[in-house]
Amino acid sequence: MSNTFSNNSQIGVAATFSDLVTTNFKGEMNALCWYRDLDGDFNEIVAKLSLKENITEVYPEDLSELQLSEKGNIAREIILNDLQSLTDFGASPSLNLLKCYERDDEFDFISTDVYSFHVDRSPIATDTFLCTYHGAASDIVSNSQAKQKILIPEIRTKLKELYNGTEEEFESFLKENYFDLHYQVQADAKPINLGVGHLWRLAVDHPKQQVLPCIHRAPIENEGEYRLLLIC
């Protein structure tokens, strides 16, 4: 077990998929990791899939059609099992072959794309699951090492300059445009990389949530390398 994960109060460690989905978040813990050292050739799968757009959803039938080596077949079975386990649990997993996400460069003082540290929000009780099988992996950071961007005075002032409505409706404006989901990390913050092959469950901001939502970001992709990512 990696000490980076097991000795961190933000991260809980699951020994099985069942542990991953049934363990309750509590205290500072808002991320759970099923730590896995996966066998199989995931690079072979990536090499044989076709990227149709910057993000291409890959379906089980697409995987099943691939002609793979023994190691490639092991990787395929792992992915299919993960997709099935999450589906059986009641989640809606998506497998993405990913070149890059769309960038938000509308404003130079605040970004609302997934490369910015952010939290996920839902009107219903749910969690975010993700696993990077190939390529660069996402980061999380402790809530104590980050601050909501809308609470930073200079950013808040500029947001108010964008806004034309009443003071009472300003908070609604921030939510409707997702500005409130994004965070600025401290200069001495130490983000944790989620690594390759591990299946993660991250806390989401929803009405019944008992802990702070997990702050995370998508990585800058490695040059010339696609990511293969399961997410729901």
C-alpha positions as CSV (number, residue, x, y, z in Angstrom):
1,M,0.0,0.0,0.0
2,S,1.3,3.4,-0.9
3,N,2.1,5.6,2.2
4,T,1.0,8.6,0.2
5,F,-2.6,7.3,0.4
6,S,-2.7,5.3,3.6
7,N,-1.2,7.9,5.8
8,N,-3.4,10.7,4.6
9,S,-6.4,11.8,6.7
10,Q,-8.3,12.9,3.5
11,I,-8.1,9.4,1.9
12,G,-9.7,6.2,3.0
13,V,-8.4,2.9,1.7
14,A,-10.7,0.1,0.4
15,A,-9.6,-3.5,0.1
16,T,-12.5,-4.5,-2.3
17,F,-15.1,-2.9,-4.6
18,S,-17.7,-3.6,-1.9
19,D,-15.6,-1.6,0.7
20,L,-15.2,1.2,-1.8
21,V,-19.0,1.7,-2.3
22,T,-20.2,1.0,1.3
23,T,-17.6,2.9,3.4
24,N,-19.0,6.1,4.7
25,F,-17.1,9.4,4.3
26,K,-16.4,11.0,7.7
27,G,-14.4,13.8,9.2
28,E,-11.7,15.0,6.8
29,M,-12.0,11.9,4.7
30,N,-13.7,12.7,1.4
31,A,-11.9,10.4,-0.9
32,L,-11.7,6.6,-1.0
33,C,-9.2,4.6,-2.9
34,W,-9.4,0.9,-4.0
35,Y,-5.6,0.6,-4.5
36,R,-4.8,-1.8,-7.3
37,D,-1.6,-2.8,-9.1
38,L,-3.2,-3.9,-12.4
39,D,-1.8,-6.4,-14.8
40,G,-2.6,-6.1,-18.5
41,D,-1.6,-4.0,-21.4
42,F,-3.8,-0.9,-21.4
43,N,-1.6,0.9,-23.9
44,E,-2.5,-1.8,-26.5
45,I,-6.2,-1.0,-26.0
46,V,-5.5,2.8,-26.4
47,A,-3.5,2.1,-29.5
48,K,-6.3,0.1,-31.1
49,L,-9.2,2.5,-30.3
50,S,-10.1,5.3,-32.6
51,L,-10.3,8.9,-31.4
52,K,-13.2,10.5,-33.2
53,E,-13.2,13.8,-31.2
54,N,-11.1,15.2,-28.4
55,I,-13.2,13.0,-26.1
56,T,-14.6,9.7,-27.5
57,E,-16.9,7.5,-25.4
58,V,-15.9,3.8,-25.6
59,Y,-18.6,1.3,-25.2
60,P,-18.3,-2.4,-24.1
61,E,-19.0,-3.6,-27.6
62,D,-16.2,-1.4,-28.9
63,L,-13.8,-3.1,-26.5
64,S,-15.2,-6.6,-27.4
65,E,-14.4,-6.1,-31.0
66,L,-10.7,-5.4,-30.5
67,Q,-8.2,-8.1,-31.5
68,L,-5.8,-8.2,-28.5
69,S,-2.8,-10.0,-27.1
70,E,-3.1,-12.0,-23.9
71,K,-2.0,-8.9,-21.9
72,G,-4.4,-6.7,-23.8
73,N,-7.2,-9.1,-23.1
74,I,-6.4,-9.0,-19.4
75,A,-6.7,-5.2,-19.5
76,R,-10.0,-5.4,-21.4
77,E,-11.5,-7.8,-18.8
78,I,-10.5,-5.5,-16.0
79,I,-12.2,-2.5,-17.6
80,L,-15.4,-4.5,-18.5
81,N,-15.5,-5.8,-14.9
82,D,-15.2,-2.3,-13.5
83,L,-18.0,-1.0,-15.8
84,Q,-20.2,-3.9,-14.8
85,S,-19.6,-3.6,-11.1
86,L,-20.4,0.1,-11.1
87,T,-23.5,-0.5,-13.3
88,D,-24.7,-3.2,-10.9
89,F,-24.2,-0.8,-8.0
90,G,-26.5,1.7,-9.7
91,A,-24.0,4.1,-11.2
92,S,-23.7,5.2,-14.9
93,P,-20.1,4.7,-15.7
94,S,-18.5,6.1,-18.9
95,L,-15.2,5.0,-20.5
96,N,-13.5,7.8,-22.3
97,L,-10.6,7.9,-24.7
98,L,-9.4,11.4,-24.2
99,K,-7.0,13.8,-26.0
100,C,-8.0,16.9,-24.1
101,Y,-10.9,18.7,-22.5
102,E,-12.3,22.0,-23.7
103,R,-10.6,25.0,-22.2
104,D,-12.4,27.9,-20.6
105,D,-10.5,31.0,-21.5
106,E,-13.3,33.5,-21.4
107,F,-12.0,35.3,-18.4
108,D,-8.4,35.8,-17.4
109,F,-9.1,36.0,-13.7
110,I,-11.2,32.8,-13.2
111,S,-11.5,29.5,-15.0
112,T,-14.4,27.1,-14.9
113,D,-12.9,24.1,-16.8
114,V,-11.9,20.8,-15.3
115,Y,-8.2,21.7,-15.3
116,S,-9.1,24.1,-12.5
117,F,-9.3,22.7,-9.0
118,H,-13.1,22.2,-8.5
119,V,-15.8,20.1,-6.7
120,D,-18.7,18.3,-8.3
121,R,-22.3,19.2,-7.3
122,S,-25.5,17.2,-7.6
123,P,-29.1,17.7,-6.5
124,I,-29.2,14.1,-5.3
125,A,-27.0,12.0,-3.1
126,T,-24.3,10.6,-5.3
127,D,-20.5,10.2,-5.6
128,T,-17.9,10.6,-8.3
129,F,-16.1,7.5,-9.3
130,L,-13.0,7.5,-11.5
131,C,-10.1,5.4,-12.7
132,T,-7.3,6.3,-15.1
133,Y,-6.2,3.2,-16.9
134,H,-3.6,4.9,-19.1
135,G,-2.1,8.4,-19.4
136,A,-1.9,11.3,-16.9
137,A,-4.0,10.9,-13.7
138,S,-6.1,13.5,-11.8
139,D,-5.1,15.3,-8.6
140,I,-7.0,16.0,-5.4
141,V,-6.1,18.5,-2.7
142,S,-7.1,18.9,1.0
143,N,-9.9,21.3,1.6
144,S,-7.7,23.0,4.2
145,Q,-5.2,23.9,1.4
146,A,-7.6,25.6,-0.9
147,K,-10.1,28.5,-0.9
148,Q,-13.2,29.0,-3.0
149,K,-12.3,31.5,-5.7
150,I,-15.5,33.5,-5.2
151,L,-14.3,34.3,-1.6
152,I,-11.0,35.9,-2.9
153,P,-11.7,39.6,-2.8
154,E,-10.1,40.6,-6.1
155,I,-11.9,37.8,-7.9
156,R,-15.2,38.6,-6.2
157,T,-14.9,42.2,-7.3
158,K,-14.3,41.3,-10.9
159,L,-17.3,38.9,-10.8
160,K,-19.5,41.7,-9.5
161,E,-18.4,43.8,-12.4
162,L,-19.7,41.1,-14.8
163,Y,-23.0,40.9,-13.0
164,N,-25.9,43.3,-13.7
165,G,-28.5,42.2,-11.3
166,T,-29.4,42.9,-7.6
167,E,-27.1,42.2,-4.7
168,E,-29.6,39.6,-3.4
169,E,-29.3,37.5,-6.6
170,F,-25.5,37.7,-6.8
171,E,-25.0,34.3,-5.1
172,S,-27.5,32.7,-7.5
173,F,-25.5,34.2,-10.4
174,L,-22.3,32.6,-9.0
175,K,-24.0,29.2,-8.7
176,E,-25.7,29.3,-12.1
177,N,-22.4,29.9,-13.8
178,Y,-20.5,27.4,-11.7
179,F,-18.1,30.0,-10.4
180,D,-18.7,28.7,-6.8
181,L,-17.4,25.2,-7.6
182,H,-13.8,26.4,-8.3
183,Y,-10.9,26.7,-5.9
184,Q,-7.6,28.4,-5.6
185,V,-4.9,26.3,-3.9
186,Q,-2.5,27.8,-1.4
187,A,1.1,28.4,-2.6
188,D,2.4,25.6,-0.2
189,A,-0.4,23.1,-1.0
190,K,0.6,19.6,-1.8
191,P,-1.9,18.0,-4.3
192,I,-2.0,14.2,-4.4
193,N,-1.9,12.5,-7.7
194,L,-4.5,9.7,-7.9
195,G,-2.2,7.4,-10.0
196,V,-3.0,4.8,-12.6
197,G,-5.2,1.8,-12.1
198,H,-6.7,2.7,-8.8
199,L,-10.5,3.1,-8.6
200,W,-11.5,6.2,-6.6
201,R,-14.7,7.5,-5.0
202,L,-14.8,11.2,-4.4
203,A,-17.3,13.1,-2.2
204,V,-19.8,15.4,-4.1
205,D,-21.5,18.5,-2.9
206,H,-25.2,17.4,-2.5
207,P,-27.9,18.2,0.1
208,K,-27.3,15.1,2.2
209,Q,-23.5,15.2,2.2
210,Q,-21.9,14.9,5.7
211,V,-18.4,15.9,4.6
212,L,-16.8,18.6,2.5
213,P,-16.8,17.8,-1.2
214,C,-13.5,16.5,-2.6
215,I,-11.5,19.2,-4.5
216,H,-9.9,17.7,-7.7
217,R,-8.7,18.6,-11.2
218,A,-8.0,16.9,-14.5
219,P,-4.3,16.7,-15.4
220,I,-2.5,18.4,-18.2
221,E,-2.2,15.5,-20.7
222,N,1.2,14.1,-21.6
223,E,2.4,15.2,-25.0
224,G,1.3,12.7,-27.7
225,E,-0.4,10.4,-25.2
226,Y,-4.1,9.7,-24.9
227,R,-5.8,9.1,-21.5
228,L,-8.2,6.2,-21.0
229,L,-10.5,7.2,-18.1
230,L,-13.5,5.6,-16.4
231,I,-15.7,8.2,-14.8
232,C,-19.2,8.5,-13.4
